[in-house]
């Protein structure tokens, strides 16, 4: 699209002219994307804006005049929760004006004429701009940061600059005190050993915590876009340790953090040399023909693909399948959908894909981490800009955020296949549509009972997308919905007595129908899963006294060296 002949006027957050503001924003939207706002919507928004602006201004005048009946300032936003904002008429007005303009901008974005994807992209872009433009993000407008600078005689500013320089050197905004944590010392500490490795993953076996274990072992397939130890943060919130304590013989894949030497790896490589190989090795070590398997996030997509490949080969190694916040149906990918279209996928294929002119490349972990952070910018970006740099505070230690910052790379060909065939074309759920590892795959051929978990506030794998797996897999399904988001919903140990979960809804219909018929249960969903797993895991037998077997000697202590490699 050609640029406009004259640049659109730029709205000022403190502008007192609502008509100028509305005109400027309309021009900006039209210049940016060739979009239009219906005249009726513009008129309604202007009228609403003028009404709210007048109320805001009148309230400010009454407070300055000292009228007893004047309404106190109510900002209702945690960015402006400190008393400094409401106490000063100028900063109170700045915050109120910003919030009014923000609401108006979002309503304008909702009102534009266009297809659903274009509107979603506009909403996302507008939200990013709104969040970045908050007066709380700038020292010149943040009375809280200014007060602290005066109280510390400038020390907070000096500390903030030091934190800024440190983050520039490390390449990302610090979300936690990373110096407190070390993988293998105080995160990923459940005792175990590496009993197998290839160029894509290490297989970890954990030391039993019970005298007897279930005869069928359990294999976890974590996401390859993150480190596995989200499942083993601290002893009191480790899902791995919890299941070891339930008497399961636990094996976990620890994916390698790819470098240029494996930048050529494909989706087929990840399936064949990943879950399929792990299943083979666990069966060999345990002597069990079947095992319980679990996949988390994209680990669930890889695991399900692997099981479909094995089914095509006449093998059914899974006694049960558990999928945690995983997608097999990609018709609803939530906010991530705005990044995916044919030109975007072609660009990736041309730069890091299998046939890229300069050869396959890597999708850098920092790029992934930045993308995911900006899905929730106020929580994961600007909150730390304000605290770390404007106030000079050091972020407190938090194991989950340490893990969140420990990013991983991905081989370009593998990532491009995943984008094209799942997010773009949604072909994985179509029986016989895809050929993986030389086999035409059909997820419906997997013969095993299935436990599916979704998180109600998940912005990466919407819970109704996770639910759709229940309509694809043909084994007997149990679906459980947990509270909170993609990670916090999963990592919810029973001892914490937090949140709730929903169970026993009616399957066979839509996610909404399931929820309407489900019942809410307080506390963690882990206990429900443990009870479901128990009959599938088989009888209790004496726990093994050593790791591996004669042909699978312990290579090194868990968590192993793969997980310690930085992107």
C-alpha positions in Angstrom: 0.0 0.0 0.0 1.4 3.4 -0.9 2.0 5.9 1.9 -0.6 8.7 2.3 0.1 11.9 0.6 0.1 13.7 4.0 1.1 12.1 7.3 -1.8 11.6 9.7 -1.9 13.9 12.7 -0.5 12.4 15.8 -2.9 12.2 18.8 -1.6 13.5 22.1 -2.5 11.4 25.1 -3.4 14.5 27.0 -5.3 16.2 24.2 -8.5 17.9 25.4 -10.1 17.9 22.0 -12.0 14.7 21.5 -12.9 15.4 17.9 -9.3 16.0 17.0 -8.3 12.9 18.8 -10.9 10.8 17.0 -10.0 12.3 13.7 -6.3 11.7 14.3 -6.8 8.0 15.3 -9.1 7.4 12.3 -6.4 8.8 10.0 -3.8 6.6 11.7 -5.8 3.4 11.3 -6.5 4.2 7.7 -2.9 5.1 6.9 -1.6 2.0 8.6 -3.8 -0.6 7.1 -6.2 1.0 4.7 -9.0 0.4 7.2 -12.1 2.4 7.7 -14.4 3.2 10.6 -18.1 3.4 10.0 -19.3 7.0 10.4 -22.0 6.0 12.9 -19.3 4.3 15.1 -17.1 7.4 14.9 -20.0 9.6 16.0 -20.9 7.4 18.8 -17.3 7.1 20.0 -16.8 10.9 19.8 -20.0 11.5 21.8 -19.0 9.0 24.5 -15.5 10.5 24.6 -16.8 14.0 25.0 -19.1 12.9 27.8 -16.3 11.1 29.7 -13.8 13.9 29.1 -16.2 16.5 30.4 -16.9 14.4 33.6 -13.2 14.0 34.1 -12.5 17.7 33.7 -15.4 18.8 35.9 -14.2 16.4 38.6 -10.7 17.8 38.4 -12.0 21.4 38.7 -14.2 20.6 41.7 -11.2 18.9 43.5 -9.0 21.9 42.8 -11.7 24.2 44.1 -11.9 22.1 47.3 -15.6 21.2 47.0 -16.6 18.7 49.6 -18.9 16.8 47.2 -16.1 16.3 44.7 -15.6 12.6 43.7 -12.1 11.3 44.7 -9.9 10.2 41.8 -10.5 6.5 41.0 -8.0 5.2 38.5 -8.8 1.5 38.8 -5.6 0.3 37.2 -2.7 -1.3 39.1 -0.1 0.7 37.2 -1.5 3.8 38.9 -2.4 2.1 42.3 0.2 4.1 44.3 -1.2 7.1 46.1 1.3 9.4 44.3 -0.8 9.3 41.2 -4.1 10.4 42.7 -2.5 12.8 45.1 -1.1 15.1 42.5 -3.7 16.8 40.2 -1.4 16.8 37.2 -0.5 13.1 37.4 -4.1 12.2 38.2 -5.2 14.0 35.1 -2.5 12.4 33.0 -3.4 8.9 34.2 -7.2 9.6 33.7 -6.6 11.0 30.2 -4.4 8.1 29.2 -7.0 5.5 30.4 -9.8 7.4 28.6 -7.8 7.5 25.4 -6.8 3.9 25.8 -10.5 2.8 26.1 -11.4 4.8 23.1 -8.6 3.4 21.0 -9.6 -0.1 21.8 -13.3 0.6 21.0 -12.1 2.1 17.7 -10.1 -1.0 16.9 -13.2 -3.1 17.7 -15.3 -1.0 15.3 -13.2 -1.1 12.2 -14.5 -2.7 9.0 -12.5 -5.8 8.0 -12.2 -9.5 8.3 -11.7 -11.2 11.7 -7.9 -11.7 11.3 -7.3 -8.2 10.2 -9.3 -6.8 13.1 -7.4 -9.1 15.5 -4.1 -7.8 14.2 -5.3 -4.2 14.6 -6.4 -4.9 18.2 -3.1 -6.5 19.0 -1.1 -3.6 17.5 -3.2 -1.0 19.2 -2.9 -2.8 22.5 0.9 -2.9 22.2 1.0 0.8 21.5 -1.3 1.6 24.4 0.7 -0.4 26.8 4.0 1.1 25.6 2.5 4.7 25.9 1.5 4.5 29.5 2.8 7.5 31.5 3.9 5.0 34.2 6.6 3.8 31.8 8.5 7.1 31.7 10.4 8.8 34.5 9.2 12.2 33.5 5.6 11.2 34.1 5.9 8.7 36.9 5.5 10.4 40.4 6.2 7.1 42.2 9.6 6.8 40.6 10.3 10.5 41.0 9.5 10.3 44.8 11.8 7.3 45.2 14.6 9.2 43.3 14.3 12.1 45.8 14.1 9.9 48.8 17.2 7.9 47.8 19.1 11.1 46.6 19.3 9.7 43.1 20.5 6.3 44.1 17.4 4.6 42.6 18.2 6.2 39.2 21.8 5.0 39.4 20.7 1.5 40.3 18.2 1.6 37.4 20.9 2.6 34.9 23.0 -0.3 36.2 20.2 -2.7 35.8 19.5 -1.4 32.3 23.1 -1.8 31.3 23.2 -5.4 32.7 20.1 -6.3 30.7 21.5 -4.8 27.6 24.6 -7.0 28.0 22.5 -10.1 28.6 20.1 -9.3 25.8 16.7 -9.4 27.6 14.8 -7.6 30.4 15.3 -9.3 33.7 12.1 -10.7 35.1 13.7 -12.3 38.2 17.0 -12.4 40.0 18.7 -14.9 37.8 21.8 -15.1 40.0 19.8 -17.0 42.7 19.1 -20.0 40.5 21.2 -22.7 39.0 19.9 -25.7 37.1 20.7 -28.8 39.1 21.4 -26.9 42.3 18.1 -25.4 43.3 15.9 -26.0 40.2 15.6 -29.4 38.4 16.8 -31.2 41.5 14.8 -34.4 41.6 17.4 -37.2 41.9 17.9 -39.3 38.7 20.4 -40.1 35.9 20.8 -39.9 32.2 20.4 -43.4 30.8 20.3 -42.7 27.1 21.2 -39.8 24.7 21.3 -39.0 21.0 21.8 -35.7 19.2 18.3 -34.5 20.0 17.6 -35.5 23.6 18.8 -37.1 26.8 16.5 -39.6 28.5 16.3 -39.1 32.3 15.3 -41.8 34.7 14.3 -40.8 38.3 15.2 -42.6 41.5 12.0 -44.2 43.0 10.7 -42.7 46.2 8.7 -45.7 47.1 9.6 -49.4 47.8 7.3 -50.5 45.0 6.5 -49.0 41.7 3.8 -49.5 39.0 4.9 -52.2 36.5 4.3 -49.9 33.6 6.8 -47.0 33.4 5.8 -43.4 32.5 7.4 -41.2 29.9 7.1 -37.4 29.8 7.6 -35.6 26.5 8.0 -31.9 27.4 7.9 -29.1 24.8 11.1 -28.6 22.7 10.6 -24.8 22.7 11.3 -24.7 26.5 13.5 -26.6 29.0 11.9 -29.6 30.6 12.4 -28.5 34.2 9.2 -26.5 34.2 8.0 -29.9 35.4 10.7 -30.0 38.1 11.2 -26.5 39.5 11.3 -26.9 43.2 10.6 -30.1 45.3 7.3 -28.6 46.5 6.0 -27.8 43.0 7.6 -30.5 40.9 5.1 -32.5 38.9 7.9 -35.1 38.3 8.6 -35.5 42.0 4.9 -35.7 42.7 4.4 -38.7 40.3 7.5 -40.4 41.5 6.1 -40.2 44.9 2.9 -41.8 43.6 4.9 -44.9 42.7 5.5 -44.3 39.0 8.8 -45.2 37.4 9.5 -41.9 35.7 11.4 -41.2 32.5 11.6 -37.7 31.0 13.0 -36.4 27.7 15.4 -33.5 28.1 15.6 -31.8 24.6 18.9 -30.5 23.4 19.2 -26.8 22.9 19.9 -26.7 19.2 23.0 -25.1 17.7 24.1 -24.8 14.1 25.3 -28.4 14.0 21.6 -29.6 14.0 20.0 -26.6 12.3 19.0 -29.0 9.5 16.7 -31.2 11.6 13.2 -31.6 10.4 9.8 -32.4 12.1 10.3 -36.1 11.0 13.7 -36.1 12.7 12.1 -34.8 15.9 9.4 -37.4 15.8 11.6 -40.4 14.9 14.6 -39.5 16.9 12.6 -38.0 19.7 9.4 -39.6 21.2 9.6 -42.8 19.0 13.2 -43.4 20.1 12.4 -42.5 23.8 9.5 -45.0 23.8 11.7 -47.7 22.3 14.4 -47.1 24.9 12.0 -47.0 27.9 10.4 -50.3 26.8 13.9 -51.8 26.5 15.0 -50.6 29.9 11.8 -51.5 31.7 10.9 -54.7 29.9 7.3 -53.5 29.7 5.5 -53.8 26.3 3.4 -50.7 27.2 4.0 -47.5 29.1 2.0 -44.4 30.1 2.9 -41.4 28.1 2.4 -37.7 28.7 3.0 -34.7 26.4 3.0 -31.1 27.5 2.2 -28.2 25.0 4.0 -28.9 21.7 5.4 -32.0 23.4 1.9 -33.3 23.2 1.7 -32.6 19.5 5.0 -34.4 18.9 4.0 -37.3 21.1 0.6 -37.7 19.4 2.3 -37.6 16.0 4.8 -40.2 17.1 2.0 -42.5 18.4 0.1 -42.1 15.1 3.3 -43.1 13.2 3.7 -46.1 15.4 0.0 -47.0 14.9 0.6 -46.9 11.1 3.4 -49.4 11.7 1.2 -51.7 13.7 2.4 -50.7 17.1 0.4 -49.5 20.1 2.9 -48.9 22.9 0.8 -46.5 25.0 -1.3 -47.9 27.9 -2.6 -44.4 28.4 -2.0 -41.0 26.8 -2.1 -37.7 28.8 -2.0 -34.3 26.9 -1.5 -31.2 29.0 -2.3 -27.8 27.3 -1.6 -29.4 23.9 -3.2 -28.8 20.4 -4.0 -31.4 17.8 -6.7 -29.2 16.2 -5.3 -25.7 15.2 -8.6 -24.1 14.1 -8.4 -21.8 17.2 -4.9 -20.8 18.0 -5.8 -17.7 20.1 -3.6 -14.6 19.9 -0.9 -16.5 18.1 -3.1 -16.6 15.0 -2.2 -13.0 14.2 1.4 -14.0 13.4 0.5 -16.8 11.0 -0.4 -16.4 7.3 1.0 -17.6 4.0 3.5 -14.7 3.5 4.8 -15.1 7.1 5.3 -18.8 6.7 7.0 -18.3 3.3 9.3 -15.8 4.8 10.4 -18.3 7.5 10.9 -21.0 4.9 13.0 -18.6 2.7 15.2 -17.6 5.6 15.6 -20.6 8.0 13.8 -23.4 6.2 15.1 -26.6 4.6 15.6 -24.9 1.2 16.8 -21.5 2.4 19.4 -20.1 -0.1 22.1 -20.0 2.6 21.1 -23.3 4.1 18.9 -24.1 7.1 19.1 -21.8 10.1 17.9 -21.6 13.7 14.9 -19.8 15.1 16.6 -18.1 18.0 15.3 -18.7 21.5 15.5 -15.0 22.3 13.1 -14.2 19.4 10.6 -16.8 20.8 10.9 -15.5 24.3 10.4 -11.9 23.2 7.3 -12.9 21.2 5.7 -14.7 24.1 6.5 -11.8 26.5 4.8 -9.3 24.3 1.6 -11.4 24.3 1.3 -10.0 27.9 3.4 -6.9 27.8 2.2 -5.2 30.9 2.9 -8.3 33.0 6.1 -9.5 31.3 7.7 -6.3 29.9 6.6 -2.9 31.1 6.2 -4.0 34.7 9.9 -4.8 34.8 10.9 -1.7 32.9 9.3 0.4 35.6 10.6 -1.7 38.5 14.1 -2.4 37.3 15.0 0.9 35.5 12.7 3.7 36.8 12.7 2.6 40.5 16.0 0.8 40.5 14.5 -2.3 42.2 16.0 -5.7 41.7 13.3 -8.2 40.7 12.7 -10.9 43.4 13.7 -14.5 42.8 11.0 -16.5 41.1 11.7 -20.0 39.8 9.0 -20.0 37.1 10.3 -16.7 35.6 13.9 -18.0 35.7 12.7 -20.9 33.6 10.8 -18.5 31.4 14.0 -16.6 30.6 16.0 -19.8 29.9 15.1 -19.9 26.2 15.8 -22.5 23.6 16.5 -22.4 19.8 14.6 -24.5 17.2 15.9 -25.9 13.9 14.4 -23.9 11.0 13.1 -26.8 8.9 11.4 -28.4 11.9 9.8 -25.1 12.9 8.7 -24.3 9.3 7.0 -27.7 8.9 5.2 -27.1 12.2 4.0 -23.6 11.2 2.8 -24.7 7.7 1.1 -28.0 8.5 -0.5 -27.2 11.9 -1.0 -23.4 12.5 -1.5 -22.5 8.9 -3.2 -25.5 7.3 -4.5 -27.5 10.3 -3.7 -30.8 8.6 -2.6 -32.8 11.6 -6.2 -33.7 12.6 -7.1 -34.8 9.0 -6.8 -38.6 8.7 -4.2 -39.6 6.1 -3.5 -36.0 5.0 0.1 -35.9 6.3 3.0 -38.3 5.8 5.4 -38.3 8.7 8.5 -40.6 9.0 7.3 -42.3 5.8 3.8 -43.1 7.2 0.4 -41.6 6.4 -0.9 -40.8 9.9 -4.3 -40.9 11.5 -4.5 -39.7 15.1 -7.8 -41.7 15.3 -5.7 -44.9 15.0 -4.1 -44.4 18.5 -5.7 -47.1 20.7 -5.4 -45.8 24.3 -7.4 -44.1 26.9 -6.7 -40.4 27.0 -6.5 -37.7 29.7 -6.7 -34.2 28.3 -6.0 -31.1 30.4 -6.7 -27.5 29.5 -6.2 -24.2 31.4 -9.1 -21.8 31.4 -7.1 -18.6 31.0 -4.5 -20.1 28.6 -3.6 -17.5 25.9 -1.2 -19.8 24.1 -3.3 -23.0 23.9 -7.0 -21.8 24.3 -8.7 -24.4 26.5 -11.4 -25.0 23.9 -8.7 -25.8 21.4 -7.2 -28.3 23.9 -10.7 -29.7 24.3 -11.0 -30.4 20.6 -8.5 -33.3 21.0 -11.4 -35.2 22.7 -13.2 -35.2 19.3 -10.1 -36.4 17.4 -8.7 -39.2 19.6 -10.9 -42.3 19.6 -9.9 -43.8 23.0 -12.0 -43.2 26.1 -11.4 -39.6 27.1 -11.4 -37.8 30.4 -11.2 -34.0 30.0 -10.2 -31.7 33.0 -10.2 -28.0 32.9 -7.9 -26.1 35.4 -8.0 -22.5 36.5 -5.3 -19.9 35.5 -3.0 -19.9 32.5 -0.7 -22.0 30.3 2.0 -22.6 33.0 0.5 -21.6 36.3 -2.6 -23.7 35.6 -0.4 -26.8 35.1 2.1 -26.2 37.9 -0.5 -26.3 40.7 0.6 -28.8 43.5 -2.2 -30.1 45.8 -0.3 -28.9 48.9 -0.7 -25.3 47.8 -4.5 -25.6 48.0 -4.9 -23.0 45.2 -7.4 -22.5 42.5 -9.9 -25.0 41.3 -10.7 -27.3 38.4 -13.7 -28.5 36.4 -14.6 -32.2 35.7 -17.3 -34.6 34.5 -18.7 -32.4 31.8 -20.6 -34.1 28.9 -18.2 -35.1 26.0 -19.1 -35.4 22.4 -20.2 -31.8 21.8 -18.6 -28.4 22.0 -16.3 -27.0 24.7 -19.0 -24.7 25.9 -21.5 -27.5 26.2 -18.9 -29.5 28.2 -18.3 -26.5 30.6 -22.0 -25.9 31.1 -22.4 -29.5 32.3 -19.2 -29.7 34.3 -18.8 -29.3 38.1 -16.2 -27.1 39.8 -13.9 -28.8 42.3 -11.6 -26.8 44.6 -7.8 -27.4 44.6 -5.3 -29.0 42.2 -6.2 -31.2 39.3 -3.1 -33.3 40.0 -5.0 -35.6 42.3 -7.7 -36.3 39.7 -5.0 -37.2 37.2 -3.1 -39.4 39.6 -6.3 -41.3 40.3 -7.0 -41.7 36.6 -3.4 -42.9 36.0 -3.3 -45.5 38.7 -5.3 -48.3 37.0 -3.5 -47.8 33.7 -0.1 -48.1 35.3 -0.5 -51.7 36.3 0.2 -53.6 39.5 2.9 -52.7 42.0 6.3 -54.4 41.7 9.6 -53.9 43.6 11.3 -50.7 42.6 14.5 -51.0 40.5 17.7 -50.7 42.6 19.7 -49.1 39.8 19.2 -46.8 36.8 18.8 -48.2 33.3 19.8 -51.8 32.6 22.9 -53.6 31.4 22.8 -51.9 28.0 21.7 -48.5 29.5 24.3 -47.5 32.0 24.0 -44.2 33.8 25.8 -41.6 31.7 25.7 -38.7 34.2 23.5 -37.5 37.0 20.2 -35.7 36.3 19.5 -33.1 35.1 22.2 -33.8 32.5 24.2 -31.4 30.4 21.7 -30.8 27.6 19.4 -28.8 29.8 22.2 -26.6 30.9 23.1 -25.4 27.4 22.1 -21.7 26.9 20.5 -20.4 23.7 
